[in-house]
Amino acid sequence: MRISRRAERIEPFYVMEVAKAAREIARDVARSDTPMIFLNIGEPDFTAPPLVQEAAQRAIRGGATQYTHAVGLDALRERISGWYTERFGVDVPARRIVITAGASAALQLACLALIEAGDEILMPDPSYPCNRHFVSAADGDAVLVPTTAAERYQLTAAKVQEHWTPRTRGVLLASPSNPTGTSIHPDELRRIHHLVQSRGGITLLDEIYLGLSYDDTFGHTGLAIDDHVISINSFSKYFNMTGWRLGWMVVPDALVPVIERLAQNLFICASTISQYAALACFEPESIAEYERRRAEFRARRDWFIPQLRSMGLQVPVMPDGAFYAWADCGDAARRLGVDGSWDFAFEAMRRAHVAVTPGRDFGHAETSRFVRFSTASSMAQLQEAAARLKGLLG
């Protein structure tokens, strides 16, 4: 069977490959006193809060399970619009909001609508691997630009200008970022966007961790810049609805009918039940619960990262959002007699029964020295993981 070149260009998602290995090791130790602790997957340990679950049940009982418009329920688009106003003080008209089958569908729609074969999209290195694969799936070329801790592992306007070529179509940024948990300073994002606009390009901004920001300097949406920023968001992270597969995108007015046409053909619509459930995300009781959980995520970060640093797993930049720690394990790997983050991750799984993600997925800029820890697990799990890692590293 002949496989398309497009499919061949998509690399394995090593986060999931490592997760499979972790589950296999976990089965072997299931009856031991040290079952596997999974700090490798970026999924909140919280589930959808009560009002959201009740709204889903009401939709099912009431038969609200048929197709919606391709761009989503009008009521949900209005609720999201209101959230931008109340949370960020930004006017985002509901007509510019498109509900999607997760942020992944939003990224796919944006790439298919805007990228021609051979177009280059600049992205920071390190960055989330699936984002560059969406570019590849649209026959574009993701260009990973090495970044440093001094740059918060984010692109700068100077680097965008340096790497811009006649083939460059625009940038795909993430703020806060996976795997680093770092955000772009609003002033730098503005400079990048204005540079991109001056070249006739596009600014795609992955903001799926936007609600999980812990620093007032960075907790702003890029939509405050102007109507030409294309923002991707999700109900998975801040709203704790990972398996519900629901997201949204905010696009310029002129792009709405294009995205709608693509969505009609590719997805018909996002899950109707999930959309009705998500209406309850914006009730005051739900928002209060989400804010309580955000404080818990922050407390986990504040406890766990100093623990990593104390055992020689240096985190060069304190994350200002999301729930990740991007840690340099070079010294720790040498102490274990192994080479690089891939081997370190498997040593941690086998000997300490702690699953972490090696940096291989996230790019090439020194990623072989780094591992990503997820702090989305409970404090008790993080405390046990830290104790095991300290025992491993001596």
C-alpha positions as CSV (number, residue, x, y, z in Angstrom):
1,M,0.0,0.0,0.0
2,R,1.4,3.4,-0.9
3,I,1.5,5.9,1.9
4,S,1.2,9.6,1.1
5,R,4.3,11.8,1.4
6,R,2.2,14.0,3.7
7,A,1.7,11.2,6.1
8,E,5.3,10.1,5.9
9,R,6.4,13.6,7.0
10,I,4.6,13.3,10.3
11,E,6.9,12.0,12.9
12,P,5.7,9.8,15.8
13,F,4.3,11.6,18.8
14,Y,7.0,10.5,21.2
15,V,5.1,11.8,24.2
16,M,2.5,9.0,23.5
17,E,5.2,6.5,22.7
18,V,6.8,7.1,26.0
19,A,3.4,6.9,27.7
20,K,2.9,3.5,26.2
21,A,6.2,2.3,27.6
22,A,5.3,3.8,30.9
23,R,2.0,1.9,31.0
24,E,3.8,-1.4,30.2
25,I,6.3,-0.8,33.0
26,A,3.4,0.2,35.3
27,R,1.7,-3.2,34.6
28,D,4.8,-5.0,35.8
29,V,5.0,-3.0,39.0
30,A,1.2,-2.8,39.7
31,R,1.4,-5.1,42.7
32,S,4.6,-3.5,44.1
33,D,4.8,-0.9,46.8
34,T,5.8,1.8,44.3
35,P,3.2,2.0,41.5
36,M,4.0,4.3,38.6
37,I,3.5,8.0,39.0
38,F,2.7,9.6,35.7
39,L,4.2,13.1,35.3
40,N,4.5,12.7,31.5
41,I,1.0,13.7,30.2
42,G,-0.3,17.2,30.3
43,E,-3.8,16.5,31.5
44,P,-5.4,18.1,34.6
45,D,-6.3,15.6,37.4
46,F,-9.5,17.6,37.8
47,T,-12.5,16.7,35.7
48,A,-15.4,19.0,34.5
49,P,-17.1,20.6,37.6
50,P,-20.6,19.6,38.7
51,L,-22.6,22.3,36.7
52,V,-20.8,21.2,33.5
53,Q,-21.6,17.6,34.0
54,E,-25.2,18.4,34.9
55,A,-25.6,20.5,31.8
56,A,-24.4,17.5,29.6
57,Q,-26.9,15.2,31.3
58,R,-29.7,17.7,30.7
59,A,-28.8,17.9,27.0
60,I,-28.9,14.2,26.7
61,R,-32.2,13.9,28.5
62,G,-33.7,16.7,26.5
63,G,-32.6,15.3,23.2
64,A,-30.3,18.2,22.4
65,T,-27.9,15.9,20.5
66,Q,-28.3,16.8,16.9
67,Y,-26.0,18.8,14.7
68,T,-25.3,22.4,15.5
69,H,-24.2,25.0,13.0
70,A,-20.6,24.4,11.8
71,V,-19.4,27.4,13.7
72,G,-21.1,26.3,16.9
73,L,-24.0,27.2,19.2
74,D,-24.7,30.9,19.1
75,A,-25.2,30.9,22.9
76,L,-21.7,29.4,23.5
77,R,-20.1,31.8,21.1
78,E,-21.7,34.6,23.1
79,R,-20.6,33.1,26.4
80,I,-17.0,33.0,25.2
81,S,-17.2,36.6,24.0
82,G,-18.4,37.6,27.4
83,W,-15.5,35.7,29.0
84,Y,-13.0,37.7,27.0
85,T,-14.7,41.0,28.2
86,E,-14.9,40.0,31.8
87,R,-11.6,38.2,32.2
88,F,-9.3,40.2,29.9
89,G,-11.2,43.5,29.1
90,V,-11.1,42.7,25.4
91,D,-14.0,43.1,23.0
92,V,-14.2,39.9,20.9
93,P,-17.5,39.8,19.0
94,A,-19.2,36.4,19.0
95,R,-19.4,36.5,15.2
96,R,-15.6,36.1,15.0
97,I,-15.6,33.0,17.3
98,V,-15.8,29.5,15.7
99,I,-16.4,26.4,18.0
100,T,-14.2,23.5,17.0
101,A,-13.6,19.8,17.9
102,G,-10.8,20.7,20.2
103,A,-7.9,23.1,19.6
104,S,-6.5,20.5,17.3
105,A,-9.3,21.0,14.8
106,A,-8.9,24.7,15.1
107,L,-5.2,24.5,14.2
108,Q,-6.0,22.2,11.3
109,L,-8.7,24.6,10.0
110,A,-6.4,27.6,10.3
111,C,-3.5,25.8,8.6
112,L,-5.7,24.5,5.7
113,A,-7.2,28.0,5.2
114,L,-4.0,29.9,5.2
115,I,-1.0,27.8,4.2
116,E,-0.1,26.9,0.6
117,A,2.3,24.1,-0.3
118,G,5.9,25.2,0.5
119,D,5.0,28.1,2.8
120,E,7.2,28.4,5.8
121,I,5.8,29.0,9.3
122,L,8.3,30.2,12.0
123,M,8.0,28.5,15.4
124,P,10.1,28.6,18.5
125,D,12.4,25.6,19.4
126,P,11.4,24.1,21.8
127,S,7.6,23.9,21.1
128,Y,4.7,21.5,21.1
129,P,5.3,18.9,18.3
130,C,1.7,18.6,17.0
131,N,1.7,22.3,16.1
132,R,4.4,21.8,13.6
133,H,2.7,18.7,12.3
134,F,-0.5,20.7,11.5
135,V,1.7,22.9,9.3
136,S,3.2,19.8,7.6
137,A,-0.3,18.3,7.1
138,A,-1.2,21.5,5.2
139,D,1.9,20.9,3.0
140,G,3.7,23.8,4.7
141,D,7.2,23.7,6.3
142,A,7.6,24.4,10.0
143,V,10.8,26.3,10.6
144,L,12.0,25.8,14.2
145,V,14.0,28.8,15.4
146,P,16.3,28.0,18.4
147,T,15.4,30.0,21.5
148,T,17.2,30.5,24.8
149,A,16.3,30.8,28.5
150,A,17.1,34.5,28.3
151,E,14.3,34.7,25.6
152,R,12.0,32.7,27.8
153,Y,12.1,30.0,25.1
154,Q,9.9,32.3,22.9
155,L,10.5,33.9,19.5
156,T,11.5,37.6,19.5
157,A,10.8,40.2,16.8
158,A,14.5,40.2,16.0
159,K,14.6,36.5,15.4
160,V,11.5,36.6,13.3
161,Q,13.1,39.3,11.2
162,E,16.3,37.3,10.9
163,H,14.7,34.1,9.8
164,W,12.1,35.7,7.5
165,T,12.5,34.6,3.8
166,P,10.4,35.0,0.7
167,R,8.7,31.7,1.5
168,T,7.7,32.7,5.0
169,R,4.0,32.9,5.5
170,G,3.9,33.8,9.2
171,V,4.5,32.6,12.8
172,L,2.8,30.0,15.0
173,L,3.4,30.9,18.7
174,A,2.1,29.5,22.0
175,S,1.7,31.5,25.1
176,P,1.9,30.0,27.6
177,S,4.0,27.3,25.9
178,N,4.1,23.6,26.1
179,P,6.7,22.3,27.1
180,T,8.2,25.3,29.0
181,G,5.2,27.0,30.6
182,T,6.6,30.4,29.6
183,S,4.7,33.2,27.9
184,I,5.6,35.9,25.4
185,H,5.8,39.4,27.0
186,P,2.9,41.4,25.6
187,D,5.2,44.1,24.2
188,E,7.3,41.5,22.4
189,L,4.2,39.8,21.0
190,R,3.0,43.2,19.7
191,R,6.4,43.8,18.0
192,I,6.3,40.3,16.4
193,H,2.7,40.8,15.1
194,H,3.4,44.2,13.7
195,L,6.5,42.9,11.9
196,V,4.5,40.0,10.5
197,Q,1.7,42.3,9.4
198,S,4.2,44.5,7.6
199,R,5.4,41.5,5.6
200,G,1.8,40.5,4.7
201,G,2.0,37.5,7.0
202,I,-0.2,35.8,9.6
203,T,0.1,35.5,13.4
204,L,-1.3,32.2,14.7
205,L,-1.4,32.2,18.5
206,D,-2.0,29.0,20.5
207,E,-3.6,30.2,23.8
208,I,-4.9,27.0,25.1
209,Y,-3.2,27.5,28.5
210,L,-4.2,31.2,28.7
211,G,-6.6,30.7,31.7
212,L,-3.8,29.1,33.6
213,S,-1.6,32.1,34.1
214,Y,0.1,33.0,37.4
215,D,1.8,36.3,36.6
216,D,-0.1,39.5,35.8
217,T,2.7,40.5,33.4
218,F,1.9,37.7,31.1
219,G,-1.8,36.8,31.6
220,H,-3.2,38.7,28.6
221,T,-4.7,37.5,25.3
222,G,-3.0,38.5,22.1
223,L,-6.4,39.4,20.8
224,A,-5.9,42.7,22.6
225,I,-3.4,43.7,19.9
226,D,-5.8,43.9,16.9
227,D,-8.4,41.9,14.9
228,H,-5.8,40.2,12.7
229,V,-4.3,38.0,15.4
230,I,-5.7,34.4,15.0
231,S,-6.1,32.8,18.4
232,I,-6.6,29.1,19.2
233,N,-8.1,28.1,22.5
234,S,-9.6,25.0,24.2
235,F,-11.9,23.8,26.9
236,S,-9.3,21.1,27.8
237,K,-6.8,22.9,30.2
238,Y,-8.3,25.7,32.2
239,F,-11.8,24.3,31.9
240,N,-10.7,20.7,32.6
241,M,-12.7,19.1,29.7
242,T,-9.9,17.1,28.0
243,G,-11.9,14.2,26.7
244,W,-14.9,16.3,25.6
245,R,-12.9,17.5,22.6
246,L,-14.1,21.1,22.4
247,G,-12.2,24.2,21.5
248,W,-12.6,27.4,19.6
249,M,-10.8,29.9,17.4
250,V,-11.0,33.7,17.0
251,V,-10.4,34.9,13.5
252,P,-10.8,38.1,11.4
253,D,-14.3,38.7,10.0
254,A,-13.1,37.9,6.5
255,L,-11.9,34.5,7.5
256,V,-15.1,33.3,9.2
257,P,-16.9,32.1,6.0
258,V,-13.7,30.4,4.9
259,I,-13.3,28.5,8.2
260,E,-17.1,27.7,8.2
261,R,-16.9,26.2,4.7
262,L,-13.9,24.0,5.7
263,A,-15.6,23.0,9.0
264,Q,-18.8,22.0,7.2
265,N,-16.9,19.6,5.1
266,L,-14.3,18.3,7.5
267,F,-16.2,18.1,10.8
268,I,-19.8,19.1,10.3
269,C,-19.7,20.5,13.8
270,A,-18.2,20.0,17.2
271,S,-19.9,17.7,19.7
272,T,-23.3,19.0,20.5
273,I,-23.4,17.6,24.0
274,S,-20.0,19.1,24.8
275,Q,-21.2,22.5,23.5
276,Y,-24.3,22.5,25.8
277,A,-22.1,21.3,28.7
278,A,-19.6,24.1,28.1
279,L,-22.3,26.7,28.5
280,A,-22.1,26.0,32.2
281,C,-18.3,26.7,32.3
282,F,-19.1,30.4,32.5
283,E,-21.5,30.3,35.4
284,P,-20.1,32.1,38.5
285,E,-20.0,28.9,40.5
286,S,-18.0,27.2,37.8
287,I,-15.6,30.1,37.4
288,A,-15.0,30.2,41.1
289,E,-14.1,26.5,41.0
290,Y,-11.8,27.0,38.1
291,E,-10.0,29.8,40.0
292,R,-9.7,27.6,43.0
293,R,-8.1,24.9,40.8
294,R,-5.8,27.5,39.2
295,A,-4.5,28.4,42.6
296,E,-3.9,24.7,43.3
297,F,-1.9,24.4,40.1
298,R,0.2,27.4,41.1
299,A,0.8,25.9,44.5
300,R,2.0,22.7,42.9
301,R,4.4,24.7,40.7
302,D,5.7,26.7,43.6
303,W,6.4,23.5,45.6
304,F,7.7,21.2,42.9
305,I,10.1,23.3,40.9
306,P,12.3,24.1,43.9
307,Q,12.4,20.4,44.6
308,L,13.7,19.7,41.1
309,R,16.3,22.4,41.4
310,S,17.5,21.0,44.8
311,M,18.3,17.6,43.2
312,G,20.2,19.1,40.2
313,L,17.3,19.1,37.7
314,Q,17.6,22.8,36.8
315,V,14.6,24.7,35.5
316,P,16.2,27.7,33.7
317,V,12.9,29.7,33.6
318,M,10.2,29.6,36.2
319,P,7.0,28.9,34.3
320,D,4.4,31.7,34.4
321,G,1.5,29.5,33.2
322,A,0.3,26.0,32.3
323,F,1.5,23.1,34.4
324,Y,4.9,22.1,33.1
325,A,8.5,22.2,34.2
326,W,11.2,22.2,31.5
327,A,14.2,20.8,33.4
328,D,17.8,20.3,32.3
329,C,18.7,16.7,33.3
330,G,22.2,16.7,31.8
331,D,24.0,16.5,35.1
332,A,21.5,14.1,36.6
333,A,21.8,11.8,33.6
334,R,25.6,11.7,34.0
335,R,25.2,10.8,37.6
336,L,23.1,7.8,36.6
337,G,25.6,6.8,34.0
338,V,23.3,7.5,31.0
339,D,23.4,9.9,28.1
340,G,20.7,12.4,27.5
341,S,17.1,12.9,28.4
342,W,15.7,9.9,26.6
343,D,17.8,7.4,28.6
344,F,17.2,9.5,31.8
345,A,13.4,9.2,31.3
346,F,13.6,5.5,31.0
347,E,15.9,5.2,34.0
348,A,13.4,7.2,36.0
349,M,10.5,5.0,34.9
350,R,12.3,1.7,35.5
351,R,14.1,2.5,38.8
352,A,12.0,5.2,40.4
353,H,8.7,4.4,38.8
354,V,8.2,8.0,37.8
355,A,7.2,8.7,34.2
356,V,8.4,11.9,32.6
357,T,8.7,13.1,29.0
358,P,12.1,13.4,27.3
359,G,12.7,16.5,25.2
360,R,13.0,14.6,21.9
361,D,9.5,15.6,20.8
362,F,9.9,19.3,21.3
363,G,12.6,20.3,18.8
364,H,16.3,20.3,18.4
365,A,17.7,23.2,20.4
366,E,19.4,21.3,23.2
367,T,16.2,19.3,23.8
368,S,18.3,16.1,24.2
369,R,19.3,17.6,27.6
370,F,15.8,18.4,28.8
371,V,12.8,16.6,30.2
372,R,9.3,17.9,30.7
373,F,7.6,17.3,34.0
374,S,3.8,17.8,34.2
375,T,2.6,19.3,37.5
376,A,-1.0,18.6,36.7
377,S,-1.0,15.7,39.2
378,S,-2.0,16.1,42.8
379,M,0.3,17.5,45.4
380,A,0.5,14.1,47.1
381,Q,1.7,12.5,43.8
382,L,4.2,15.3,43.2
383,Q,5.6,14.9,46.8
384,E,6.0,11.1,46.3
385,A,7.6,11.6,42.9
386,A,10.1,14.1,44.3
387,A,11.0,11.7,47.1
388,R,11.6,8.9,44.6
389,L,13.7,11.0,42.3
390,K,15.8,12.2,45.2
391,G,16.3,8.6,46.2
392,L,17.3,7.8,42.6
393,L,19.7,10.7,42.2
394,G,21.2,10.4,45.7
